[in-house]
Amino acid sequence: MKVSVQQITFATPFEKEAQLLLQHVHPKGLLLSHPRYLWGTPVLLMELVWIYTDVRAELIPAFTVEREDSNGPLCETISNTESELPSNSEGLSSTETSLLIPDHQVTGRRYNLFLKRRLRINKRHQSKDSVFFRDGVRRIDFVLSYLDDPNKEEEKKAERRREFEKNLQKAGLELETEDKKESEDGKTYFVKIHAPWEVLITYAEVLNIKAPIKENDIPPTVENPLDCMLGPFRLPEKVMHPEPDYFTAPFSKSRQELYLIDNENTFFSPSRRNRIVYYILTRCPYGTEEGKKKFGIKRLLSNGTYTAAYPLHDCQYWKKANDPNCDNERYTLYMEWARFLRFYKEQPLDLIRKYYGEKIGIYFAWLGFYTEMLFFAAVVGLICFLYGLFTMDENMSSTEICAPAIGGEIIMCPLCDEKCEYWKLNTTCESSKYSHLFDNVATLFFAIFMGIWVTLFLEFWKRRQARLKYEWDLVDFEEEQQQLQLRPEYEAKCTRKKKNPVTQEMEPYLPLTSQAVRFCISGTTVLFWISLIIASMIAVIVYRLAVYAAFASIMENTQTLQPISGLLTPQLATSVTASCLNFVIIMILNFLYEKIAVWITDMEIPRTHLEYENRLTMKMFLFQFVNYYSSCFYVAFFKGKFVGYPGTYTYMFSRWRNEECDPAGCLIELTTQLTIVMAGKQIWGNIQEAIVPWIWNWWGRRKARCNPENLYSRWEQDHDLQSFGALGLFYEYLEMVIQFGFITLFVASFPLAPLLALMNNILEIRVDSWKLTTQFRRPVAAKAHSIGVWQEILNGMAILSVVTNAFIVAFTSDMIPRLVYYYAYFTNEDSPMSGYINNSLSVFQVSDFLEGKRPENNPENFLTCRYRDYRYPPGHEKKYLHTMQFWHILAAKMAFIIIMEHIVFIVKFFVAWMIPDVPAEVKARIKREKFLTQKILHEYELNKLKQKLCECKTSENMEKEVIATEGKVELSQAM
């Protein structure tokens, strides 16, 4: 007989408890499986209270009910309802919860009832989109999944799972399994894990998790008077600060009453709960194989015993959950943060930290701050670009090149041997104009500005990071805490043990000889792959040299290309195609090396997670640095520098003639290379980050889309999402640091690079937040107080950028030769730059060409041709040797590099010295909070000792301890 819970009339003293239970029981969902239960409201009420208390793992009470009539109503109810009950053949599925009590006993007028009943959740009415166990009370902190895939290994995997899950239960975790019949594909089992209170408080102490002891009463900082202007960019207060600020202290089981524990179920946030459970999962053993102890969920995932392990999102991202106890933080993050239309809003960093943990929170804080600082660099870069645009027509160099009387009369030497013909200088008119956009006086100013900007960015980030450390309770969090936590893989693979000098406990270690061998293999592998990059770069250079002659011949002899010959020169065509080819090679090598880098880092067996991340970071960054920047370094510092001169050209491998720069300089080619690689990487990165996960998720959910929502469980929804992975954040940092290199190392050649980076990062923040909120499973929360080793990499790149930009201005651009001509070699006082182009081109006598190198065709019988260099003309006693102007220019270039570097470095170090890493206000608040926290802890200890003293008044030692504690409190206050 089915009884609707809506018909039950509650009575004291059980009303409150029954109502709490009924929040999780759907109407018409109760099925009484024995007719003797139908005594009316009092007994039903006791049953409900019993279910509620049993779920909380309390003792089962024996209920006693007084009845005046023991025969009539009871016997009548039994006889009238017996036929309505389900028989044993109907049964209950394996997913139902059975709550058992021994059969009742009747003794006279007093009935001691031991109730036996079952609670059945009707699948047709109860939504499975929940983050709780079937009882509706215990929260799901983690989910494991595995497939029913019969094969030879299945028995072994099943044994591992049984042992692993048994050990999890021994560790105190509670498990609940969803049968494969309940899953969408009919093959997947889901093991739901709940961490009860005792487990949470035990491991909170182990992990040194801080807990609130008192609400923060320090007055907030004085508001900025400009905040009223920033109103449109602000988010609501409840989104920016989802929880109050507290004074905190490391959690201790022995003094729980000290902490503000209002509700045990919500005291630890879901992110902290999943962090604790994951800590247990990574260290739980599952047996011994091949004489070695095996443990950890990572190994079980790698060998296919489990297919996935993940914490649950709290709700669907596009709508709020029906459960009133759900915080709906995922929905809030999606609505206020993960949508592109909110690109102009600030980020809810506190909510990100609460939902995903400090490690992900600090990444988005850094990315947001980096984007804010890029705005200033983008504005200055745009102004420099506009200066070049507006002064393009005033540029004397391009004017002379384009003038028919000057550039149209200058005959240039062939661009390749034999097949190429002589050509006129004015064919490069358009490219010389565009070169002025980036090669002008503003370039020098922007290079110096960026050297100072990068210092300001790094110093102000340290201040922002210090503020976050204070606000997120990370002040006392040091990496040494992580150093004490060994990686499970290290513990499993290292069989030898020695005493740790810090903990004085025996722990596994890797012998020095084994470390040396592994490092040698690792270093050799890295060098091999870097050599492979250099070989691929040489191959691209050979391509440039091989096709350069072909492009030159085609463009000179093909009439159809004449209309665009002014825009598409042989140099530009070669540069564009080579850059595209280089980008494709970069992507292929990246894909291959990522797997190699992870493999060799695993082979090294790093001791801690911090060591693992640092080693992998250095390997990946070194490879990416060479991979992405090698082609830019070639164009900036090698192309056109070792060409030789007509008749005595320099050849690579004695076959291919080295490339020459455009008469207007190589800077425009460096700009082309930088634009293609940088823009291509950003476009490809966004496709990989957003479109690819969306396609995979769409494909994985295609069957579930047509099913009712209440049958698509929360754990299945998250299971169908992509895994963020332990290295997910690593790749996000790597992508941004590579971009940082593009806008600092070569920014003198492309002032618009910060603007491109700014537009990309505005999109990047929303793409990263969107994919993290909607397309990926919830990552396991992790703590971090800084961006780690990336900070040192950024510092190194900031110093290197000063050197590279100084060399770009000196050797790649034409600024120094123009300045030397302007001040020392001008021929017209009214227009000092007139005649510069003619002065920068040397003369070669055609008859001096060697056999086999001379052009096949010379229809106009040119006697001389010009080439870009500073050499003596034919007939001079120092024929074809460098002139004094060449050495003056070289000396000026070297002097410029030294002066610019010293000026920028002095300013950088002065700015870094002037700006403190931690704001004075934050230092004061940290000291104030430490003082108040110590005072609270000391007063707590004092009160406990006084209480003990009252219980044992004759103890002299206790009195002395109280006096000592009072003195400690007074000393703390004095300090």
N, C-alpha and C positions, 0 to 999 in steps of 0.2 A: 504494500500500500504506500503510495507516494504522499508525503505531507509537505505542503508549501510552508516555507519558513515565514512567509508573510502572515500566516494565521496564528503564529505563536505569540502569546501574550506574556511579556517578561515580568518577572517579579523580583524584588530584592531578596537576597543580596547579590544575585548573579546577573543583574541586568547589564551592567557595564561590560563585564567579561563576554557575555553572549553577543552583545552588539559588536564588540571588537572582532569576534570570530566571524560574524555574519557579513562583515565587510568583504570577506574573501570567499563566501559561499554563494553561488548563484541561486536565485529563487527556483524552486522545483528541482533543485539538485540533490536533495536529501533522499536517500532510499533506505528505509528501515528493513533489515533483513530477518527480523524475527517478530512474530505477532505479539509476544509478551511485552514488547516495548510500548505498545499503544495504551498507555495508562493515562494519557492526558498531558497537560502542560507541565506540571512539576517534573516528571521524569524526563521528558524531552529536554527541558531546560538543563537538567543535570547532565544529560548526555552531551549537550553542546559545550558546557563548561568543561567537562572532562576532555573533549577533543582539543579544546584550546590549551588546557594545561599540559596535555600530553605532548603537543607539538613543541612546547617550550621545554621539553625534556624534564618535566617535574614528575614527582611521584604520583601514581594513579590512586585517587581516593576511593574508598569503599563507601558508596552512598547508602544511606539508610532512610527508608520511607515508611511512615506510619499510615496504615489503612484500617478503616473501621469495618469495611466489608471485604473479606478476602475471597469470597466465592462468586458472588453475582457478576459484577461488572467485569472482573478479570477473566473469568471463564467464558463469559459471553463474547468479550472482545476477541479472545483467542479463536473461538469457533467460527466467528463471522468473518475473520480476515485471513485465515490460513491459506485459502485457495488463491488469494491475490498475490502471494509472494513468489518471487522467481525461484525456480528449481535449481538444483546444483548443475544441471546440464547447461543452463544458460551461462552460468559462471560470470566471472569478472575478468577483464583483460589484465595483462601483466602490468599495465601502466596505472592500475588503480591502487590506492593506498589502503591497507588493511590495518585497522586499529583493534586490537584484541583485548578482551577481558574474560576471565573464566566464567562459566555458566553460573547463574544465580542460584542461591539456596534460600528456601522459605522456612522460617522458624517461628511458628505461632503468629502473633499479631505483628511482630517485627520482621521486615523483609530486608535481608542484607543482599543488595543487588550488585553482582559483578557482571557488567553489561558487555555483551559481545556484539560489535556492529561494524559496518563498512561505510566509508564515505566515498561516494561515486561522483566524479565531475562529468557531467554530460557533455560530450564533445560537440554536440550540435548547438549547445547554448553557451558554453564557457569558452571565451577567447583564449587562445594559447599565446597571444602576444603579451607575455608577462615575464618579469625578471625574478619570479619567485618559484619555489618548489610547489608541488601540487597542493600543499597545505595552505598556500597563500601567505605564509608568515616568514619562512626562511628564504633569505635572498640568495640568488644564484651569483656566486662570486667568480666562477670560472666554468668553462665548458670544454670537455674533451670529446672528440668524435672519432669513430673508426668504422670501417666498412666490413660488411659480411661478404667476404670474397674467398670462397673455398679454394684452397690450393695447398701445396705441400708445406708452405710456411705458416699456414693459418693456425695450426695447433700450437706451434711455438709462440706465435704472437698472442694467442689467447691465454697461454700460460703466463706470459709476461704481464698482460693486462690484469689478470687475476692477482698476481703477486703485487703489482704496483698499486692497484686499488685497495688491496688489503693493507698495505703499508700506509697508504694515505689515511685510511680509517684509524689505524693505530696512532697516527700523528694527530688525530683529533678531528679531521675533516669529515663532513657528512656528505654522502653521495646519493644520487638518485638517477637511475638509468631510464632513458626513453627507448622503448623497443623499436626495432627497425620498421615494424608495421605502422608506427605512428609517423615515420619520416616521409618526406615527399617522394623520394626515389625508391622507398621500400628496401633500401640496403644499408642505410647509415644508422648506427647507434649513437646516442648522445648521452654522455655522462656529465651530469650537473653537479657542481661542487659548491658546498656552503661551508664557510668558516665560522664556527660558533664563537661566542664571546671569549671563552677561555683560551682558545687558539689565538684569537686576535690579540689579546692583551699579552700573551706569552711572547709572540713574535714581534709585537710592537716594541717590547723592551729589547729584544735581540737586535732589531734593525734601528734602534735608537730614534724611533719616531717621536716627534714632539706633539704634545697634547695641550689644549688650553687649560689654564689654571685661573685666569682672571681676565675680564674684559679690559682692553687697553684704554687707559684714561689719560694718555698723553694728548694734549690739544693738537689738532691737525695743523699743518703748515698754513701760513697766510696765503690766501688765494691770489693768483696772478691777476692784476687789474685788466689784462687783455683777455681773460677767460670768457668774458661776455661776447667777444668777437668770435670765439671758437665754438659757440653754441651749436651751430649746424653740424659740426664735426663730432660732437659728443654723443655718447650712448647713454641710455637711462642708467641711473645710479644703481638700481638693483641688478643690472646686467654687468656693469663695471666692477661692482663690489658685492658679490653674491652672498657673502657671509661677513659677520663682524670681525674686527681685529682684536686678537687676544694676546695676552702675555702667555708664553708657552714654556714648557719644560719637558725634557725627555721622559717618556712614559715609564712608570714603574708599577709592577703588580702589587708591591707591598704597601703602596700608598694611593690606592685608587680614589679614596675619598677626597684627595687633594684636587682632583681634576673635575671640570665642569661636565659631568656625565648626566645629561638629562634623559637620554634614551640610548640604551645599549645597541639598538639596531641601527641607529644613525650617527653614533659617536664617531666611528671611523667612516670616512667618505668611501664611496665605491672604488675610487682610484687607489686609496690606501689598502683597501681590502684585497683588491686583485694583485697588488704588489706583494702583500704578505703571502697570499696563496701561491703566487708564482715562485716565490722564494722557496716554499716547501716543495713544489713540484720539481724544481730543478735539482733538488737534493734528495729526493725520495728514492730508495733503492728498489730494484725489481728482480734481483737474483744475481747469480754468478754464472758467467759463461766463459769457457776456455780458461778457467782458473782465475779470472779477474772479476772483481765486484763491479756490477753494472748499476747505474742509477741516473736519474734525470729525465725529464720530459723531452729535452732536446734530442737525446739519443733515440728515444722511442719514436719521435717524429721522423728522424732521419732514416730509421730502419722500417718505417711503414706500420709500426704497431698501432699508432694513432695517426690520423690524417690531419688533425688540426687541434690547436689548444688556444683558447682566446677568452678574454672577459667580454661581457655583453654590453652593448649600448643600452642606455636606460629607456629609450623609446624610439619610435620611428622619427625620421628627421623632418618629415613634412607635416606632422600633426602631433598634438599632445597625446599622452597615454591616458587611458580611461581610469587607471589606478590613481586615486587622489594622493597616495603616498609617494608617487613618482615625482622627481624634481624636474623632469623634462629638460634637462640641461642640453641634450643633443639638439632638441628642437630650437631652443633659444640660440645656441651657437649657429645653427643653420640660418635662422631668420635674421640675426643681427650681425653675423660675421662672414658666413660662407657664401653669400650671394654677391655676385659681381656688382649689382646695383648699390651695394653698400661700400663701394671702393673708397669713398671719400670719408668714411667714418673711422674713428679710432678702433683699435682692437681690444676686445674684452680680455685682457691678459690674465686677470685673476680667475675668471671663469675657465679659460683655457687651462690654466695651471690646475684648477680644482678637478676638471674633468679628465685631462690627459696626463697630468703630472708635471713636475718642474722642468724636466728635460725638454719636453716639447714646448712648454711655455717659454723657456729661455730662448729657444730657437726663433719663435715668432716675435719675441721682444727684440732680438737682434735684427731680424729681417725687417721689422717695422722701422727700427731706428736707422738702419742702413738706407732704407728707402727715403726716410725723411731727410737725411743728410745729402742724398743724391739730388734732391730738389735744388739745393744751392749750387752744386757743381753743374747741374743741367742748365740752370739759368745763365751762369757765367759762360759755359761752353756755347750756348745758343747765341749769346751776345758776340762772342768771338767769331762764330760762323757768319752771323749777319754782317759783321764788320768786313769780313772777306768778300761777302756777296755784294755789298754796297760799293766796295772799292775795286771790284773786278775790272771795271773799264779804265780805272786809273793806273792799273798795273803796267809799268813800262816794259817788263819782260814779255808778257803775252802780246802787248801792242806791237812790239818790234817783230815778234814771231809771225803775227798775223798780217803785218804790213807787206803788200806786194813788192815794195821797193827794197825791203830788207829780207824778211823771211822768204819772199818769193824768189829772191835772187841767190840765196845761199843754197848750194848743192851739198847734200850730206852724203857721206860714204855709205856703201851698201850695208844692209843689216845682216847679211850672211855671205858666205863665200860662193862665188861663181853664179848661182841661180838668181840672186837678188840684184836689183838695179839701183842706180843712183836715184835719190829722191829729194824733193824740196822741203825745206824746213817748215814752210807755212802749212804743210799737211797736218801738222800737230797743233794747229791753232786752237781748236776747241779744247783739247786735253790740257793745254797750257793755261787756258782760262780757268778751267775747273780746278787745276792744281793750286791756283791762287786762293781758292776758298779755304784751303787748309794750310797753305804754306805762306804765311804772312807774319807781320810783326806781332799780331795778337797770339800767334802760336807760342811764342816765347813767354808772354805773360801768362797764358793758360797753363803751360808746363810748370811754371813756378807756383802758380795758384794751387794746382793739384797736389804739388809736393807738400804744401801747408795744409790743404784740405784733408788729406789722408791722415795727417797727425791729429788734427782737430777731431776727426771722426773717431779714431781709436781712443783718444783721451776722454772725450765726452761719453763714449760707450762704456768705459771703465766706471764713470760716475753713475750712469744709468744702471749698470750691472750691480754696483754697490747698493743702490737704492732698492733694487729688486731683491737682493740677498736679504736685506733687512725686512722688507715687507713680506717675503715668503718664508721667513724663519730658516734661512740658510746661512746665517752668520757663523755659526759654530760648525757647519757642515764642511768637513775637509776631505780631500781625496784620500787621506790616510785611512779613513773609515772604510773606503772601498778597497784599500790595499789589504785590509784584514780579511776580506771576503774572497776566498779563492774561487776560481772558475770550476764548475763541476767537471769539465773536461780535463782540467789540470789534475784534479784529485783522482780522476779515474785512470789517467794514463801514467801518472808518476807513482811507481810502487815503492820507491825508497822514501824514508822519512828522516827528518832532523828537527831539532828544537828551534822554534821561532824565538828570536831574541826579544821580541816585543811581548808576545802573549805567554812565552815560556811553556808552550804546548808543542807536542810532536805534530808535525804536519808534513805532507809529501813535498818532495823537491826534485828538480831535474839536475842530474850531474853536469858539471861544467863541460866535460868532454862531449856529452850529448848536445848541450846548448851550442857549443862551437861548431859541431858538424851541421846542425840544423841551420845556424846562421850563415854558414858558408854556402849551403844549398840555396837558401833564400836569397842571399846577396847575388849569387851567380845567376839565379833566375831573373831577378830584377834587372841586372846589367844586360842580360840577353835580350829582354824585351825593350829596354831603352835603345840597345843597338839596332833592334828591329825597326824602331821608330826612325832612327837616323837613316837606316837603309831605305826606308820608305820615302823619307824626305829627299834623299839623293835621287831616288827614282822619279819623284815629281820634278826635281830640278832637271834631270835628263829629259823628261817629257817637255819641260819648258824650252830647253835648248833645241830639242828635235823638231817641235812644232813651230817654233818661232820663225825659222826659215820658211817653213811651209806657209804660215800666215802672211809673212812679208811678201812672198812670191805671189800668193793668191790675190792679196789686196791690191798689189801694184798692177797686176795683169788682168783682173776681172772687172769688166766695165759695170756690171750690175751692182758692185759694192762701192762704186765711186760716190753715190749720194751720201753714204754714211761713213766714208773714209775719214772725214774730219772728226767724227765721234769715236769710231772704232779703229784705233791704230793697232798695228801688229803687237806692240807692247801690251796694250790694254786687253786685246783678245787673248793673248797668251796668259796674262795674269788672271783673267776671269775664269777661263777653263781650268787652269792649274789650281786655282783656289777651290773650285767646286770639286775637282778630283781629290784634292788634299782633304777636304771636309769629309768626303765619303770614306777615305782611308782612316781618318781619325775616328769616325764612328765605329768602323769595323774593329779596329785595334782596341778601342774602349770596351766593346762588348766582350772580346776575348780576354783582355787583361783583367777585367773585374773578377772573373771566375778564378783566374790564376792567382790574383792577389789574395783572395779569400783562402784558397787552398794552401798557399805557402805560409800565410799567417796562422792557419790551423796547425800546420806542420810544426811551427815553432813552439807550440803549446805555451802561449803566454800565461803568466801566473794569475792575473786578475783581469776583470772586465776592462778596467782602465788601461792596462798594458795592451790588451788586445785591440782596443779602439785606437790607441795612439800608434801602434805599429802598422795597423791597416791604413790609418790615415796618412802616415808618412809614405808608405808604398804607393798608395793610390794617387796622392798629390804629386809625388815626384814623377810618376808616369804621365799623369794628365798634364803637368807643367810642360814636359818635353813634347808631348803629343800635340797639345794645342798651340803652344807658343813657338815651336821650332821654325815653322814656315814664316811666321812674322819676324823672328830674329834674322832669318836668311834675307828677306826682302829689305829689312831695315839696315843691316850692318854688313852684308856680304855682296848683295847684288850690285853690279856696276862698279865695284871697288877694285876688282882684279881682272879687268878686261884687256889691258894692253892698249895697242894702237894699231891702225891699219898697217898691214904688212907684217906685224909681229903680235898678232892676237894671242891671248891665252886660251888654251883648250882644256876641257875636262876629259880625262882619259885619252888625251891626244886625238880626240875625234870631234867633240862638240864644242863650238865656240861659246865662251862665256857670254852671258846676257849683258846688254847695255841698258842704262837707264834712259828714260825719255829726256829729250833736251831740256824740259822744264823740271827735271828731277825725279827721284824715285818715290817721293812722298805720296803721290797720288796712287801708286801701285800698292804701297803699304796700307793706305786707307782702304783700297778695294779688298785686299786680303783680309784686313781686320773686320770689315763690314760683313763679308760673306761668312767667315768662320763664326763671328760673334752672333750675328742675326740667325744664321743657320742653326747654331747650337741652341739658341733660345726657342726658336720655333719647334725644333725637333724635341727639345725637352718638354715643352708644354703638351705636345702631342702624346709623348710617352706617359706623362703624368696624369693627363685628364682623359683623353679619348680612349687610349688602350684599356685602362681599368673599367671605364664605362662600358665598352664593348664586351669585355669578359663577363662583367656582372649581368649585363643584359642577356647574354647567351646562357649564363648559369641560371637565371631566374625565369627563363622563357616558359617553363612548364608551370611554375607556381603563379604566374600572373593571372591565370584563369580560375584559380581556386579562391574560395572565400577567405577573407582576411583572418577570421578567427581560427582557421585550420593551419595557418602559416605561422609557426611558432617563432618566438623571438630568437631562439638559438639557431633555428634553420635560416632565418633571414640573415643573421650575422655570418653564418657558415658559408652562405652563398657570396659573401663579399670577398674582396681581395685581402691578402695578408700584408700588413704594413712591414713586418719583418724587423729583425733586430738592427739591420743596417739601413732602414728606411730613412732615418734622420741623417745618417752619414752622407747619403747621396744628395740630400737637400743642401747640406752645408757645402759639399764639394762643388755642386753646381754654382752656388753663389760665390764661392771663393775664386773659382775660375773666372767668373764674370768680373769680380773685383780686380783680377789681374789684367783683364782686357782694358778696363777703364783707368788703370793707373800706369801699367808698364808702357803702353803705347798711346796714351791719350794725347800726346803732342801731335800725333799724325791725324787724329780724328776727334775734334772737340765735341762732336755730337754723340760720342760714345756714352757719356753719362745720361744724356736724354733718352737714348735707346734703352739703357739699363733701367732708368726710372720707369718708363712705360712698361717694360717687361716685369719689373718688380711689383708694380701696382696690380698687374694681372697675376703674378706669381703668388702673392699673398692670398688672393681669393681662390686661385686654382688649388693651392696647397690646402687651404681650409676646407674647400668644397670636397676634394677627394678624401681628406681625412674624416670628414663628417658624414659623407654619403656613400663613398665607394670602398672604404677600407674598414676592416674590423677594428674594434677599439684596441689600441696598442696597450701593452702592459705599462703601467705608470712607473717612472723611474726618476730619481733625484739627480740634480746637477746644479751647481752654483755658478757655473760660467760656461762659456762655449768651448772650454777645454783647450786642446792643442791648436785649435784653429786660431786662437788669439796670437800665438807665437808665429804661425804661418803668415797671418795678416801683417804682423810687425815686420817680418822679413821681406815681404813683398813691398811694403811701404818704403823701406830703405832702398831696395833694388830699383823701385820705380824712379827715384831721383836720378840714378845713374843712367838708366835706359832712356829717359826723356832728354837728359842732357846730351847723350850721344845721338839721339834722333834729330834734335835741333841742330847739332853740330855737323853730323856726317850725312844724314838722310835728306834734310831740307837744304834749300839753297840760300838760307838766311845769312850764314857767315860769309860765303863768297860775295854775296850782294853788298854786305856791309863793308868788306875789304875794298871792293871796287868803289863804293860810294865815298869812302874816306881817303883812299890812297891812289886809285887808278882812274878816276873819272877824267873825262876829256872835255866836258861841257859844264862850265860853272852854273849856267842857267838851269840845266837839267842834268844833275850829276849821274842819274841812272841811264841816260841815253847812251847807247853803244855797248851796254853790258852783254847782250847776246853775242855780238860779234867778238867781244873780248873773251868770252868763255868758250869759244870754239876754236880749235887749232886747225892748221892747214896741213893736208897730206897731198903729196904729188902722186898722181895715178900711176905713173910709170914705175913707182917703187913697189907696187904690188908684186908678190912672189907668184911664180907660175903655179897654176892650180887654185889660186885664191882670187885672181882677178875676175871681175864680172864678165860674163860671156857677151853681154850686150852693152855697148856704149854708143848709141846712135848719134848723140850730139857731141861726141868726142871731147868730153870734159877732161881738162888737164889736171885739175885739182878738185879735192872734195874736203869737206869739213867734218870734224868729229869732236866729241865733248871731252876736252881735257885742256891742260895748260902746258903745252910743249912748244919748243922752238920750231919755226917753219923750215921748209926745205931751203937749202942755200945758206943757212946759218951754220956757223962753225960747231954749234952744239945741236945739230939737227936732231929733232925728235926727242931731245932730252927735256926734262921738266924745267920750266922757267922759274925765276925767283918768285913770281906771283903765286905759283903753286905752293912753295915753301912758306910764304907769308900767310896764305890761307890755312895751311896745315897748323902753323903755330897759333893762329887766331882760334882755330877750332879747339886745340888742346887747352889754350888759356881760358876759353869760354867754358869748357867742361869743368875745369878746376874751380873757376870763380862761381859758376852756378851751383855746383855741388856744395861748396863751402857755405854759400849764402843760405841755401835751402836747409842744409843740415843744421846750421847755427840756429835758424829760426825754428826748425822742428824741435830741437832739443830745448830751446828756451820756452817754447809753448808747452812742451811736455812737463817741464819743470814748474811752470807757472800754474798749471791746472792740476789740483790735487785729485788723486784717484777716487777718494771718498769725500763727498760733500761734508762740510763742517756740521750742518744740521743733522745729517744721518749719523755721524759719529756721536753727537750729543744724545740722540734718541737711542742709539745702541747702548751707550753707557747707562742711560736712565732706565732702560728696560732691564738690563742685567742687574742693576741695583735693586729694582722693585721685585724682580723674580727671586733673587737671593733672599730678600727680606721675607717674601711670602713663604719660601721653602724653610727658612730658619724658624719663622714663627710657627709653622706647621710642626716642625720637629720639637720645638719647645712645648707646644700644647700636648703633643703625644707623651712627652716625658713627664709633664706635670700630671697627666692622667694616670700614667703608670705609678707615679709617686703616691698618688691618692690611693691606689689599689694596694700598695705595699709601703706603708708609712715608715717602717723601721729600717728601710734600706739606705745606708749612708752613701753607698756608691751611686745610687740613683740621684740623691740630692746633689752630689758633686757633678754628675753628668748634666743635671738641669742648670746648675750655676755656669758650667762651661758653655752650654748652648746659649744661655743668655748673654754671656760675654762675646760669643761669636756673632750674635745678632747686633750687639752694640758696635762691634768692630766693623761689621759690614756697613752699618749706617754711617760710621765715621769715614770709611773709605769712600 
